[in-house]
């Protein structure tokens, strides 16, 4: 279960054709490696700035973005010792209404940039005027509940930290919570209202951005795997493609999640300490007699283990998510995204503890993907210091945007804006703490950038986007 849906790229670069540049001699303003939500959001922001864009991914939207639940939860996602990330999460949450509104408008692409191919692609998907309809962005609040007395104490302690950070978390009685959500178990121990935590449907979001971009003559999807970075005159000048060929670009943005660390040609000495954090997630259909199962997202603790239930507008719910730093099969095997039987059992058991009617739902899909974590669980976002002998400043032509871990969907508008600011040369100093080279020790004898070879055997799975 959980096979990604069809993705009509309407691309200008057939997967088994064009051994060199997308268009002979073409040089794009921006090349984005990675076609997940973050990569698409960055590509969209770059096009809104008037730049031509090539997005490179052999399976766009099929990585962690495909599995994501889409919670926009800066308040309930606050974790101990991650307060430094909170400012970025709140900033991105603030950007979400305008970001979503810009995508909802049919006039997001200038009329003179709409192509017949893009319109045909949208029509084939059953969308109006060739543009995929809606992102699933909803501003309904989040309800946080606990199953037992220990969960109540843990959530109360977390609320103290949240309040100390100026976040609004309103306690509710069990009766008040069940008045809002009648199918909640009467046995829950506590409830809290978090009005600032919202949701979006990541699959609809990617489809929407992809359709808007596909209708734009200054955008090109390259359905190939990026093998590495190309260097020209001491700066990054584009992307080398697996199997041969290249995409030339004035600026290259690396946004392919776990695959970023495997790219050849990264600046010498740059350490991108990404680790895969696997998560199992379920999708279920609510029978007509139980709709709506919930009116808002329910997050809970059940014997200290987190679980969430996210209702969708199509009569389904998403239940997630486990978190494990292992894999059930060899990394190179197709089952690298294999679902854990124990994870499925845990999710259904805990979700039923909070909403007993979950037992009556139809299981549609069980999916697992790996998210890119970092040592401090914060993203690698920004430019990279040039450590070549005799050079100062940052590496030209390169921006890194990966390592978003649990927060890729939430942080997409912020990542898109930060990348656009970097392209414009107007970096916001608040986000310097997330520089991608913050874990890189100064090299005493750095080697030239361009001497790092392309791997003889590349793992296709490593280049798929993850958030």
C-alpha atoms as one frame of an Amber mdcrd trajectory, in Angstrom:
protein
   0.000   0.000   0.000   1.057   3.612  -0.360   2.236   3.836  -3.980   2.559
   7.499  -5.017  -0.016   8.773  -7.451   0.706   9.791 -11.011   2.774  12.918
 -11.581   2.465  14.460 -15.034   5.572  16.631 -15.232   4.928  18.241 -18.619
   8.686  18.465 -18.726  11.082  19.770 -21.320  13.614  16.980 -20.749  12.491
  13.388 -21.470  14.037  10.961 -18.991  15.861   8.915 -21.648  16.679  11.717
 -24.047  18.822  14.842 -24.335  22.244  13.690 -23.131  23.399  17.209 -22.353
  21.750  20.488 -21.360  17.956  20.636 -21.228  18.152  23.002 -24.147  21.494
  23.253 -25.892  23.409  26.152 -24.399  20.623  27.006 -21.932  21.668  28.408
 -18.581  18.906  28.672 -16.000  18.860  31.312 -13.339  18.158  28.657 -10.696
  18.440  24.862 -10.591  16.643  23.199  -7.678  17.698  19.649  -6.781  14.799
  17.830  -5.113  11.088  17.745  -5.914   9.501  17.453  -2.490   7.380  20.147
  -0.873  10.443  22.205   0.074  11.964  21.948  -3.396   8.694  22.859  -5.083
   8.164  25.763  -2.694  11.635  27.109  -3.429  11.119  26.708  -7.183   7.816
  28.567  -6.924   9.406  31.443  -4.981  12.255  31.666  -7.488   9.784  31.903
 -10.377   7.793  34.566  -8.542  11.002  36.604  -8.457  11.195  36.443 -12.264
  13.993  33.872 -12.477  13.967  30.908 -14.843  13.973  27.602 -12.960  14.864
  23.961 -13.594  13.729  21.445 -10.968  15.667  18.159 -10.984  14.162  14.972
  -9.520  13.593  11.524 -11.008  10.557  10.872  -8.795   9.183  14.213  -7.593
   6.841  14.151  -4.631   7.488  10.497  -3.815   9.729  10.879  -0.778   8.936
  12.075   2.714   6.477  14.614   1.303   4.286  11.754   0.095   4.009  10.354
   3.613   3.753  13.634   5.526   0.605  14.405   7.513   0.883  18.151   6.880
   0.511  19.491  10.421   1.548  23.138  10.715   2.228  22.966  14.423   4.879
  25.323  15.803   3.274  25.216  19.253   2.589  21.523  19.807   5.784  20.554
  17.941   7.942  22.507  20.403  10.376  20.052  21.963  12.660  20.465  24.937
  16.060  21.927  24.008  14.798  22.922  20.565  13.724  26.420  21.547  16.266
  27.869  19.088  14.195  26.469  16.229  10.964  28.016  17.508  11.536  31.463
  15.987  11.846  29.982  12.499   8.784  27.775  13.036   6.685  30.735  14.180
   7.915  32.865  11.285   6.964  30.186   8.784   3.578  29.707  10.449   3.019
  33.443  10.039   3.862  33.162   6.330   1.532  30.246   5.650  -1.746  32.160
   5.054  -0.237  34.348   2.314   1.751  31.445   0.871  -1.389  29.309   0.577
  -3.472  32.209  -0.727  -0.917  32.872  -3.470  -1.212  29.277  -4.609  -5.002
  29.244  -4.460  -5.290  32.130  -6.912  -5.535  31.062 -10.545  -3.518  34.126
 -11.564  -0.364  32.853  -9.836   1.334  32.447 -13.247   1.501  35.429 -15.619
  -0.800  34.912 -18.591   2.050  35.265 -21.088   3.881  32.410 -19.371   1.048
  29.856 -19.519   1.823  27.080 -21.989  -0.563  24.808 -23.827   1.304  21.793
 -22.433   0.809  23.019 -18.886  -2.872  23.587 -19.440  -3.228  20.114 -20.961
  -1.465  18.556 -17.972  -3.841  20.198 -15.558  -6.859  19.251 -17.643  -5.723
  15.622 -17.674  -5.693  15.720 -13.892  -9.267  16.970 -13.910  -8.481  20.483
 -12.733 -10.006  23.788 -13.739  -8.115  25.932 -16.249  -5.178  23.532 -16.201
  -4.242  24.275 -12.578  -4.620  21.755  -9.741  -7.286  23.004  -7.370  -6.588
  23.701  -3.730  -3.838  22.945  -1.234  -5.961  21.601   1.620  -4.801  24.448
   3.852  -7.101  24.716   6.894  -6.904  27.002   9.906  -8.867  24.743  12.225
  -7.193  24.534  15.659  -5.441  21.549  17.181  -6.666  19.656  20.226  -4.005
  17.993  22.399  -5.154  15.249  24.769  -3.620  12.812  27.244  -4.682   9.237
  27.938  -3.688   8.797  31.587  -2.434  10.686  34.637   1.218  10.470  33.577
   0.327  11.889  30.161  -1.562  14.707  31.882   1.514  15.630  33.932   3.781
  15.480  30.887   1.493  17.741  28.849   1.139  20.149  31.769   4.926  20.354
  32.064   5.227  20.989  28.324   2.586  23.711  28.590   4.795  25.471  31.141
   7.617  25.545  28.602   5.255  26.657  25.835   3.880  29.479  27.957   7.400
  30.574  28.888   7.986  30.966  25.141   4.859  33.123  24.834   2.739  30.439
  23.164  -1.016  30.138  23.677  -2.118  26.773  25.091  -5.576  26.796  26.680
  -6.594  23.983  29.060 -10.034  22.449  28.515 -12.117  20.187  30.670 -12.803
  16.729  29.305 -16.420  17.753  28.889 -15.425  20.831  26.874 -13.115  18.754
  24.697 -15.817  16.157  24.029 -18.273  18.933  23.309 -16.008  19.975  20.453
 -15.131  16.434  19.397 -17.937  14.065  20.483 -16.086  10.920  19.372 -13.204
  11.483  21.774 -12.961   8.789  24.431 -14.624   9.737  27.731 -11.582   8.216
  29.431  -9.037  10.842  28.355  -7.277  12.523  31.269  -6.815  16.077  29.930
  -7.199  18.345  26.929  -5.597  21.538  25.623  -6.669  23.861  22.812  -3.934
  25.197  20.504  -5.535  27.686  18.098  -2.298  28.540  16.241  -1.603  24.997
  14.981  -3.196  24.297  11.587  -2.846  21.822   8.700  -2.342  21.416   4.945
  -2.568  18.408   2.632   1.008  17.853   1.334  -0.088  15.770  -1.655  -2.526
  18.425  -2.814   0.052  21.109  -2.066   2.706  19.557  -4.311   0.150  18.903
  -7.049  -0.938  22.530  -6.903   2.569  23.987  -7.096   3.580  21.489  -9.790
   0.576  22.396 -11.941   1.244  26.118 -11.604   4.894  25.648 -12.509   4.113
  23.297 -15.408   1.973  26.025 -16.960   4.943  28.411 -16.915   7.217  28.616
 -19.960  10.161  29.730 -17.806  10.089  26.526 -15.747  11.433  23.087 -16.647
  11.098  19.803 -14.781  14.120  17.553 -15.360  13.007  14.006 -14.408  16.529
  12.744 -13.851  18.556  11.995 -10.755  21.141  14.602  -9.775  24.565  12.985
  -9.395  26.569  15.994  -8.287  27.409  19.668  -8.546  29.238  21.173 -11.538
  31.988  23.732 -10.977  32.947  26.569 -13.295  35.633  29.135 -12.472  35.666
  28.341  -8.762  31.899  28.448  -8.245  28.988  26.072  -8.634  27.645  26.301
 -12.159  24.882  23.729 -12.238  24.176  20.029 -11.830  25.632  16.825 -13.267
  22.977  14.211 -14.001  23.172  10.482 -13.347  23.839   8.632 -16.599  25.407
  11.701 -18.173  24.337  15.197 -19.077  24.177  18.408 -17.150  21.975  21.360
 -16.279  23.752  24.711 -16.239  22.549  27.323 -13.748  23.717  30.552 -12.175
  22.484  29.384  -8.764  21.971  25.807  -7.564  19.798  25.006  -4.552  20.262
  21.583  -2.962  16.901  20.525  -1.488  16.855  16.743  -1.944  16.784  15.739
   1.708  18.932  12.757   2.632  20.325  12.669  -0.898  22.151  15.958  -0.357
  25.065  14.386   1.501  25.594  11.844  -1.312  26.029  14.438  -4.062  29.439
  14.519  -5.690  31.188  17.843  -5.975  30.133  19.291  -2.636  32.541  21.972
  -1.364  35.667  20.442   0.095  35.396  19.751   3.816  31.647  20.373   3.957
  29.956  17.971   6.353  26.199  17.510   5.973  25.459  15.239   8.971  22.078
  13.926   7.858  20.569  10.813   9.401  17.458   8.933   8.254  14.594   8.950
  10.752  11.923   6.533   9.559   8.249   6.987  10.272   5.172   4.845   9.637
   1.911   6.590   8.789  -1.604   5.335   8.024  -4.490   6.622   5.937  -8.027
   5.441   6.623 -11.469   6.128   5.172 -14.247   7.211   7.523 -17.590   5.486
   6.785 -20.483   7.795   6.029 -22.267   7.184   9.337 -19.212   8.408  11.308
 -18.491  11.564   9.304 -17.080  13.829  10.373 -14.929  11.713  12.633 -13.164
  14.851  13.836 -13.463  18.545  13.137  -9.835  19.357  13.911  -6.476  17.673
  14.339  -6.141  15.640  17.535  -2.663  15.098  18.948  -2.210  12.953  21.998
   0.049  11.160  24.414  -0.806   7.544  25.148   1.372   6.107  27.917   4.019
   8.649  26.948   3.964   7.829  23.232   2.792  10.557  20.818   0.103   9.904
  18.231  -1.972  12.186  16.004  -5.145  11.953  13.941  -5.522  14.480  11.120
  -8.912  14.709   9.355  -8.988  15.433   5.634 -11.712  17.132   3.630 -12.231
  14.011   1.485 -13.536  11.880   4.360 -10.213  10.248   5.228  -7.915  10.623
   8.229  -4.160  10.363   8.609  -2.760   8.637  11.690   0.897   8.907  12.599
   3.609   8.742  13.197   6.170   6.391  14.571   9.797   7.491  14.777  12.626
   4.994  14.453  16.232   5.345  13.403  16.550   1.951  11.787  15.495   0.334
   8.547  13.669  -2.934   7.930  15.692  -3.902   4.862  18.948  -3.210   3.104
  19.276   0.499   2.227  19.618  -0.255  -1.507  16.576  -2.553  -1.573  13.120
  -1.439  -2.737  11.859  -2.148   0.784  13.979   0.617   2.301  10.651   2.371
   2.923   9.108  -0.749   4.395   6.342  -0.328   6.965   6.850  -1.732  10.456
   4.160  -4.195  11.576   4.764  -3.091  15.146   4.414   0.527  14.085   1.039
  -0.109  12.455  -0.153  -1.943  15.575   1.053   0.875  17.838  -0.622   3.595
  15.787  -3.991   1.847  15.599  -3.885   0.865  19.280  -3.048   4.362  20.499
  -5.406   6.154  18.114  -8.273   3.952  19.326  -7.369   4.821  22.905  -8.163
   8.451  22.098 -10.930   7.963  19.504 -12.465   4.477  19.834 -14.340   4.795
  16.519 -11.011   4.442  14.714 -11.640   0.685  14.959 -14.520   1.089  12.480
 -12.490   2.844   9.763 -11.261   1.274   6.535  -7.465   1.036   6.271  -6.469
   2.420   2.880  -2.728   2.837   3.063   0.304   2.207   5.238   3.388   4.164
   4.250   6.891   4.645   5.593   9.483   7.190   4.608  12.751   8.482   6.050
  13.064  12.121   7.084  16.455  13.878   7.167  17.481  14.633  10.740  20.502
  16.640  11.907  22.421  16.581  15.203  20.393  19.519  16.558  17.184  18.639
  14.652  17.329  22.023  12.887  17.610  22.485   9.121  20.735  23.033   7.070
  19.682  26.230   5.336  21.796  28.888   3.679  25.065  29.437   1.876  28.386
  27.722   2.641  31.726  29.266   3.537  34.351  28.995   0.805  37.310  27.218
   2.438  39.539  27.195  -0.634  43.026  28.687  -0.149  43.050  32.404  -0.743
  39.267  32.711  -0.889  36.946  34.600   1.436  33.196  34.697   1.737  30.761
  32.041   0.602  30.880  29.536  -2.219  29.341  31.182  -5.250  26.245  29.731
  -6.871  25.297  27.333  -4.062  22.498  27.270  -1.460  21.687  24.270   0.765
  18.132  23.623   2.018  17.764  20.238   3.707  17.581  18.563   7.127  14.053
  19.724   7.935  13.251  16.503   9.847   9.694  16.742  11.328   9.102  20.284
  10.086   9.489  20.228   6.311   5.876  21.075   5.506   5.637  23.768   8.181
   8.947  25.372   7.171   8.357  25.395   3.398   7.259  29.069   3.176  10.187
  30.177   5.342  12.670  28.081   3.366  11.294  29.502   0.115  11.547  33.082
   1.374  15.042  32.613   2.824  16.291  31.113  -0.437  14.775  33.958  -2.424
  16.453  36.479  -0.098  19.782  34.714  -0.585  19.278  34.815  -4.357  18.571
  38.537  -4.038  21.633  39.093  -1.846  19.539  40.251   1.126  20.117  37.535
   3.722  18.246  37.871   7.024  20.829  37.605   9.861  18.289  35.882  12.114
  18.699  32.659  10.189  22.521  32.518  10.164  22.271  29.975  13.011  21.004
  27.428  10.468  23.953  27.704   8.076  24.676  24.305   6.515  28.373  24.432
   7.439  27.823  24.910  11.192  28.957  21.321  11.825  32.001  21.587   9.571
  35.375  21.930  11.279  37.798  24.341   9.606  40.005  22.319   7.304  43.752
  22.956   7.723  44.602  21.880   4.171  41.472  22.064   2.046  41.569  20.605
  -1.427  40.099  22.254  -4.530  36.347  21.853  -4.858  36.336  20.335  -8.307
  38.640  17.416  -7.455  35.922  15.473  -5.617  34.978  12.723  -8.119  31.576
  11.543  -9.152  30.756   8.163  -7.593  31.161   5.175  -9.888  27.982   3.607
  -8.539  25.276   5.930  -7.239  22.282   4.819  -5.224  19.112   6.106  -6.956
  17.128   5.984  -3.728  19.510   8.438  -2.047  18.538  11.258  -4.377  14.830
  11.143  -3.690  13.548  14.111  -1.778  12.762  13.834   1.880  11.624  16.429
   4.340
